[in-house]
Amino acid sequence: MNKTSKILIIGFGSIGQRHYRNLTKLGYKNVFAYDVDKSKFKGQTIKILDQLTNDALNQFTAAFVCNPNNQHIQTALKCAAVGCHLFIEKPLSHNLAGISQLIKVCRKNKLTTMIGCNMRFHPCLKFIKNYLSQNKLGKVYGINHEFGYYLPYWRKGTDYRKNYAAKKSTGGGIILDDIHEFDLLFWLNDFSSVKQSNFIYSKVSDLQIETEDFCQAAFKFQNGVIGSVHCDYLQQSYSRTCKVIGERGNLEWSFAENIVWLKNQSGAKKLLTVKNFDFNQVYIDEVKYFFSCLDKKQSTFNEVKTAESVLKFCVKK
């Protein structure tokens, strides 16, 4: 991507603003933003797009779709129709409607697409992926992911009851909000097809939301691996972990300490230690990767079709 290429960010909430800061930090000179709520631009010197018309969109090389989940597909279709390459924030959508049409338009216009999967760029998870790819753990039996954090703590200064997460209509709920862990499970397991899956979820707390706040999901994959994801809006202390159970031991990682451990009969061994890690780096790295694929005219490792293969298990039937 040329540093003068025009880039549009659609949706200027917390993630849209993060992408804006990172893109300008990377030296991109023509980053524009659009949001239906113009108050988000107050006090900021930002190039603003007033309307998402075809003529307006036609000037952009790439669009970052960062508006609420339930608007992702219609927004992406509008951008794809005029030839914008697409970076769509996770989750791809709140249901499966329109995704097949988006895939067709993107293929027809030869567009590079990527769904935000910043956790795949975390150095510890990249290490685990590489370790498994080299078969160093032997046969893998199970992969378990957990994420939990109390929803009112997520976004400082924002009333959680007014956030998209609290409403069914905007695609809220912990399952879609935490699609990262489902994506990581499928990715670490090389997207082996699913033979069986089961989701148990409910709203179990007194949070003032319409959506589920607790979920246990289990998967049986074609390659024999059993996978699980636990996610919730309830833990008072931030929790994000991964454990891979294999023939030669367990690989274990916790977001809190950023060490990859190999634990077996011989004891516990540190395979990787990441110190003073700036988490924003994963967002920078995913954008660099997206632009690199765009320049090379290559598919990304999380294009629309790939993200759909995970999403179809996570949307409410």
Backbone torsions as a table, in degrees:
resi	resn	phi	psi	omega
1	MET	NA	123.3	174.6
2	ASN	-64.7	139.3	-177.0
3	LYS	-65.2	-12.7	177.0
4	THR	-100.6	-1.4	178.0
5	SER	-60.8	145.8	-178.9
6	LYS	-84.3	128.4	-179.4
7	ILE	-123.5	135.5	-179.8
8	LEU	-116.0	131.3	172.9
9	ILE	-105.6	119.7	-178.7
10	ILE	-105.7	112.6	-174.0
11	GLY	101.6	109.7	-173.2
12	PHE	-113.2	45.3	171.4
13	GLY	-81.4	-158.1	-174.2
14	SER	-60.7	-41.9	-177.3
15	ILE	-76.5	-35.8	176.0
16	GLY	-63.0	-41.0	178.1
17	GLN	-66.9	-36.6	177.2
18	ARG	-62.9	-46.2	178.5
19	HIS	-62.0	-38.7	178.8
20	TYR	-61.2	-48.5	179.6
21	ARG	-60.4	-43.1	-177.3
22	ASN	-69.3	-40.1	179.4
23	LEU	-64.5	-41.9	178.3
24	THR	-69.1	-35.5	176.6
25	LYS	-63.3	-34.5	179.1
26	LEU	-78.7	-4.0	173.4
27	GLY	99.1	9.3	178.5
28	TYR	-76.5	127.2	-169.0
29	LYS	-92.0	-23.5	-173.0
30	ASN	-118.6	63.4	178.2
31	VAL	-99.8	119.9	179.8
32	PHE	-109.1	162.0	178.2
33	ALA	-135.7	146.9	174.8
34	TYR	-132.3	137.1	172.4
35	ASP	-154.8	141.6	178.6
36	VAL	-65.2	-26.7	178.9
37	ASP	-94.3	94.6	-176.0
38	LYS	-66.4	-16.6	-179.1
39	SER	-65.4	-20.0	179.6
40	LYS	-67.8	-15.1	-178.3
41	PHE	-97.7	-3.0	-176.4
42	LYS	-60.2	133.2	176.9
43	GLY	75.9	9.5	-178.7
44	GLN	-121.1	139.8	177.4
45	THR	-92.9	87.9	-174.7
46	ILE	-128.5	142.6	173.8
47	LYS	-74.5	119.2	-173.6
48	ILE	-110.6	136.4	171.5
49	LEU	-97.6	129.3	-174.8
50	ASP	-82.4	-35.9	-176.6
51	GLN	-140.1	150.7	178.0
52	LEU	-95.2	59.2	176.6
53	THR	-85.8	161.7	178.6
54	ASN	-58.2	-43.4	-179.5
55	ASP	-62.2	-39.9	-179.6
56	ALA	-69.7	-42.5	-177.3
57	LEU	-70.9	-27.6	-174.2
58	ASN	-61.4	-19.4	-177.1
59	GLN	-83.9	-8.9	-173.2
60	PHE	-98.4	141.5	176.4
61	THR	-80.3	-40.7	-177.0
62	ALA	-140.8	147.8	177.4
63	ALA	-124.0	136.0	174.0
64	PHE	-102.4	112.7	-176.7
65	VAL	-91.3	104.5	-172.8
66	CYS	-126.3	18.4	178.4
67	ASN	-83.3	-178.8	-177.7
68	PRO	-55.9	149.6	-174.4
69	ASN	-49.5	-41.0	-174.8
70	ASN	-72.2	-7.3	178.4
71	GLN	-106.8	-3.8	-173.7
72	HIS	-57.2	-50.5	-172.5
73	ILE	-68.2	-46.0	-179.6
74	GLN	-63.0	-36.5	178.2
75	THR	-68.7	-45.2	-179.6
76	ALA	-63.4	-39.1	178.3
77	LEU	-61.9	-41.3	-179.9
78	LYS	-63.2	-42.5	-179.9
79	CYS	-71.4	-41.3	-178.3
80	ALA	-65.2	-34.2	-177.6
81	ALA	-60.8	-28.7	179.5
82	VAL	-103.2	10.7	172.2
83	GLY	91.5	18.8	176.5
84	CYS	-80.0	130.5	169.3
85	HIS	-67.9	150.3	-167.8
86	LEU	-122.6	126.4	165.4
87	PHE	-113.1	112.9	-176.0
88	ILE	-110.6	125.8	178.7
89	GLU	-64.9	154.1	177.7
90	LYS	-74.0	150.9	-11.5
91	PRO	-76.0	162.7	-179.9
92	LEU	-53.2	-42.8	177.7
93	SER	-163.7	179.4	177.9
94	HIS	-96.7	-7.3	172.8
95	ASN	-156.0	-172.9	-173.9
96	LEU	-97.0	-1.7	-176.6
97	ALA	-62.8	130.7	174.4
98	GLY	83.7	-6.9	-176.0
99	ILE	-69.2	-41.5	179.6
100	SER	-63.2	-36.4	177.1
101	GLN	-66.0	-41.0	178.7
102	LEU	-62.6	-41.4	178.7
103	ILE	-60.2	-43.0	-179.5
104	LYS	-63.1	-45.4	-179.1
105	VAL	-64.4	-41.1	-179.6
106	CYS	-66.6	-38.6	177.6
107	ARG	-67.9	-43.3	-179.9
108	LYS	-59.9	-42.7	-177.4
109	ASN	-92.1	6.8	177.1
110	LYS	52.6	53.1	-176.1
111	LEU	-97.4	144.6	171.3
112	THR	-84.7	129.7	179.4
113	THR	-127.8	149.2	176.3
114	MET	-152.8	136.1	174.0
115	ILE	-100.4	131.1	-175.5
116	GLY	-53.1	120.5	-176.6
117	CYS	-139.1	54.2	-169.5
118	ASN	-61.3	-26.1	179.7
119	MET	-65.5	-24.2	176.0
120	ARG	-66.3	-16.3	-178.9
121	PHE	-98.3	3.5	175.4
122	HIS	-70.0	130.6	-174.5
123	PRO	-57.5	-34.5	-179.7
124	CYS	-70.0	-40.1	179.7
125	LEU	-73.7	-34.4	173.2
126	LYS	-62.2	-40.0	178.4
127	PHE	-63.0	-45.8	179.7
128	ILE	-61.5	-43.5	178.6
129	LYS	-58.5	-46.2	-179.5
130	ASN	-65.5	-40.1	179.7
131	TYR	-61.4	-43.9	179.3
132	LEU	-69.3	-38.6	-179.8
133	SER	-61.9	-30.9	178.7
134	GLN	-88.2	5.8	176.5
135	ASN	60.6	28.1	-176.8
136	LYS	-73.3	-19.8	179.8
137	LEU	-92.5	-2.4	-175.0
138	GLY	73.8	-154.2	-180.0
139	LYS	-64.2	132.1	178.0
140	VAL	-93.7	129.2	-179.6
141	TYR	-99.0	-40.4	-176.0
142	GLY	-152.7	151.0	175.9
143	ILE	-132.3	121.8	-176.1
144	ASN	-122.7	130.4	178.3
145	HIS	-121.4	145.7	174.2
146	GLU	-137.8	140.0	170.7
147	PHE	-143.1	136.2	175.4
148	GLY	-159.3	138.2	175.5
149	TYR	-165.2	140.4	-176.0
150	TYR	-64.8	121.2	-171.9
151	LEU	-54.4	-42.6	180.0
152	PRO	-61.2	-16.2	179.2
153	TYR	-88.8	-8.3	-169.9
154	TRP	-63.5	-51.4	-173.4
155	ARG	-125.6	103.7	-177.3
156	LYS	-61.7	137.0	178.7
157	GLY	83.0	0.9	179.7
158	THR	-116.4	134.7	176.8
159	ASP	-76.3	112.2	-175.3
160	TYR	-57.3	-27.1	-177.9
161	ARG	-70.7	-19.4	-179.8
162	LYS	-101.5	-1.0	-179.1
163	ASN	-80.7	155.6	179.2
164	TYR	-55.7	-29.8	-176.4
165	ALA	-61.1	-25.9	-174.9
166	ALA	-84.1	-12.2	-170.7
167	LYS	-117.4	137.0	175.9
168	LYS	-65.5	-40.2	-173.9
169	SER	-63.0	-27.6	-179.2
170	THR	-100.6	12.1	175.8
171	GLY	79.7	31.6	179.8
172	GLY	-82.2	-174.9	-177.2
173	GLY	110.2	149.9	-173.7
174	ILE	-65.3	-29.0	-177.2
175	ILE	-63.1	-52.7	179.6
176	LEU	-73.5	-34.7	178.8
177	ASP	-63.1	-32.2	-179.1
178	ASP	-108.5	35.5	179.6
179	ILE	-64.6	-14.6	175.2
180	HIS	-52.0	-48.4	-175.1
181	GLU	-66.5	-35.2	176.4
182	PHE	-68.0	-42.7	177.0
183	ASP	-60.5	-44.1	-179.9
184	LEU	-63.4	-40.4	178.6
185	LEU	-59.8	-49.5	-179.2
186	PHE	-65.4	-39.8	-178.9
187	TRP	-65.6	-48.8	179.5
188	LEU	-62.3	-26.4	-179.3
189	ASN	-98.7	20.8	174.9
190	ASP	56.4	30.3	177.9
191	PHE	53.2	38.3	171.8
192	SER	-58.2	142.9	-177.6
193	SER	-66.8	152.1	-176.7
194	VAL	-92.2	125.3	177.0
195	LYS	-88.5	-32.4	-175.6
196	GLN	-155.9	141.0	175.6
197	SER	-144.6	152.7	179.4
198	ASN	-147.9	128.5	178.7
199	PHE	-116.4	127.4	170.2
200	ILE	-116.4	120.0	-176.8
201	TYR	-148.7	156.1	-179.3
202	SER	-169.1	170.2	167.4
203	LYS	-97.3	111.5	-173.6
204	VAL	-110.3	-8.4	-175.3
205	SER	-105.8	-174.6	176.0
206	ASP	-97.6	12.4	176.4
207	LEU	-56.7	140.8	-178.5
208	GLN	-87.1	71.3	-179.8
209	ILE	-134.1	159.0	178.8
210	GLU	-91.5	-9.6	-167.1
211	THR	-107.3	170.9	178.9
212	GLU	-70.8	144.5	179.5
213	ASP	-118.4	3.6	-176.0
214	PHE	-151.6	133.0	-179.6
215	CYS	-147.6	138.2	167.9
216	GLN	-121.1	122.5	-179.7
217	ALA	-125.2	140.0	-179.6
218	ALA	-129.9	144.0	-178.6
219	PHE	-134.0	140.4	169.5
220	LYS	-114.8	119.7	-175.3
221	PHE	-97.9	160.0	-178.9
222	GLN	-58.6	-32.7	-177.8
223	ASN	-83.3	6.7	176.1
224	GLY	94.6	-11.8	-179.5
225	VAL	-72.1	138.0	171.4
226	ILE	-101.6	126.5	-178.4
227	GLY	-118.7	153.0	176.3
228	SER	-143.7	150.8	173.3
229	VAL	-133.0	125.2	168.3
230	HIS	-109.5	132.0	176.2
231	CYS	-145.0	146.8	-179.6
232	ASP	-156.4	161.3	175.4
233	TYR	-99.6	19.6	-161.6
234	LEU	-119.1	-21.8	-172.3
235	GLN	-70.5	129.8	-177.8
236	GLN	-71.7	-21.5	175.9
237	SER	-116.5	130.1	-177.2
238	TYR	-56.6	127.1	-179.4
239	SER	-130.8	125.8	175.2
240	ARG	-147.5	115.5	-174.3
241	THR	-140.3	160.1	173.7
242	CYS	-140.5	134.5	174.3
243	LYS	-133.2	126.9	176.0
244	VAL	-112.3	121.1	-178.2
245	ILE	-98.2	118.6	-175.2
246	GLY	-134.5	176.4	-176.5
247	GLU	-59.2	-34.7	-175.7
248	ARG	-105.6	12.8	177.9
249	GLY	134.5	-171.4	178.2
250	ASN	-108.2	135.9	166.2
251	LEU	-94.3	129.0	-178.3
252	GLU	-133.0	139.6	179.7
253	TRP	-143.1	141.0	173.7
254	SER	-129.3	134.2	178.5
255	PHE	-57.3	-31.7	-175.3
256	ALA	-66.2	-33.9	-176.2
257	GLU	-115.2	-15.7	177.0
258	ASN	52.0	49.9	172.0
259	ILE	-126.1	135.6	171.3
260	VAL	-97.1	119.5	-178.7
261	TRP	-104.3	143.3	164.7
262	LEU	-109.5	118.1	-178.2
263	LYS	-119.6	125.9	178.0
264	ASN	-153.5	-163.5	-176.7
265	GLN	-60.2	-26.0	-179.3
266	SER	-80.0	-10.8	-179.2
267	GLY	121.9	-156.1	-178.5
268	ALA	-114.6	128.2	-178.1
269	LYS	-123.7	131.8	176.1
270	LYS	-79.7	116.2	178.4
271	LEU	-90.2	-30.9	-179.6
272	LEU	-152.8	134.2	174.4
273	THR	-126.0	123.5	178.8
274	VAL	-109.2	116.3	-177.3
275	LYS	-104.5	147.8	175.4
276	ASN	50.3	44.6	-176.0
277	PHE	-78.0	126.6	175.3
278	ASP	-90.9	109.4	-174.0
279	PHE	-61.3	-25.5	178.6
280	ASN	-60.6	-20.7	-179.0
281	GLN	-60.4	-31.8	-179.8
282	VAL	-65.9	-33.0	178.1
283	TYR	-72.2	-37.4	177.2
284	ILE	-66.3	-44.2	-177.8
285	ASP	-64.9	-36.5	-179.3
286	GLU	-69.2	-35.3	177.9
287	VAL	-68.2	-43.4	177.2
288	LYS	-59.5	-42.1	179.0
289	TYR	-63.3	-45.2	179.2
290	PHE	-58.1	-47.5	-178.9
291	PHE	-67.9	-34.0	177.4
292	SER	-63.2	-44.0	178.0
293	CYS	-64.8	-38.9	178.7
294	LEU	-61.6	-45.7	-179.9
295	ASP	-62.9	-38.2	-177.9
296	LYS	-86.2	-3.5	-177.1
297	LYS	56.9	42.4	178.5
298	GLN	-109.7	156.2	173.2
299	SER	-73.6	145.9	173.6
300	THR	-81.3	168.7	-179.8
301	PHE	-85.8	7.6	173.3
302	ASN	-145.7	56.9	177.7
303	GLU	-73.6	176.9	-173.5
304	VAL	-55.1	-45.5	-177.6
305	LYS	-61.4	-40.6	179.6
306	THR	-65.5	-46.6	-179.9
307	ALA	-63.1	-35.1	178.2
308	GLU	-62.3	-35.8	-177.9
309	SER	-65.1	-25.2	175.0
310	VAL	-88.3	-44.7	-175.7
311	LEU	-58.1	-35.8	-174.8
312	LYS	-62.0	-21.7	176.8
313	PHE	-87.0	-17.9	-170.8
314	CYS	-102.0	-14.4	177.8
315	VAL	-82.5	148.9	-178.7
316	LYS	-68.7	132.3	178.4
317	LYS	-77.5	NA	NA
